[in-house]
Amino acid sequence: EFRRVSSLQFPAGTGPRHLEYHPTIAGVLYVSLELASQVTVVRFDHRTNKFVCIAQSMSTLPTQVANDQGSVYTTSHLCCERNGKFLYVANRGHDSIVRYVVDINTGLIDKTIAPQWFACGGKVPRHFAIDPSNNYLVVANQEGAPLDNISVFKIDHSQNGALRYMQSVHVASPNWIQFVQKPTIKTALSKL
């Protein structure tokens, strides 16, 4: 049985799409607003799971790109690297991944360090994931052969999470990246 614990109203027409908890700070949640091309930091009470407030909202597009309310430019996925220092958001239409530096004490996006945009290596970045080593970001670019591909980037932790393009592999319309770790076998079965 499901029951509503809490709700939060976003501005009309912004289109909340994906959410991600901060990996090390309780009570911080990031939400991509698909139609507004924004990322929002939400505070919630981690003991009760009730929303407290929208603490911060920022555009995911460079200032010279006009937000068109979802006609061409939309966000898709967002993800923090495992230490919570860098937040990444995918921009469709702009075909980029934007990197924000996060204040590791508050979970807010650090406005004193400019966001940085990286070409996604293809077209229409639908989803991405950071590998278990926390060193690579892999993007599923969904549209437009030969730009529908999987692109791999190295995360440069010494340069505020900058992404360095490594390679792309053509894959027809990828839309999800998931790292699956082989389980550690503790006991082998003697007979099946």
Number of C-alpha atoms within 10 A of each C-alpha: 2 4 5 6 9 11 10 11 8 12 10 9 12 17 20 22 15 17 18 16 18 24 16 14 15 15 20 21 21 24 23 30 28 25 22 24 27 22 25 22 23 22 21 19 13 12 8 10 13 16 18 14 13 17 14 13 17 17 17 32 25 13 8 6 10 10 19 12 15 18 9 11 23 28 34 23 25 24 26 23 21 17 12 19 22 22 24 25 28 32 29 24 15 21 22 23 28 23 24 26 24 20 14 16 10 12 26 22 23 16 12 7 11 11 21 19 22 16 17 29 25 23 23 29 33 22 24 27 22 23 16 13 7 15 16 20 22 24 29 28 31 23 19 13 14 12 21 24 26 27 23 23 21 18 20 13 13 7 8 17 20 21 24 15 18 12 12 20 13 15 18 17 18 18 19 17 17 11 10 8 7 6 6 6 6 6 6 6 6 5 4 3
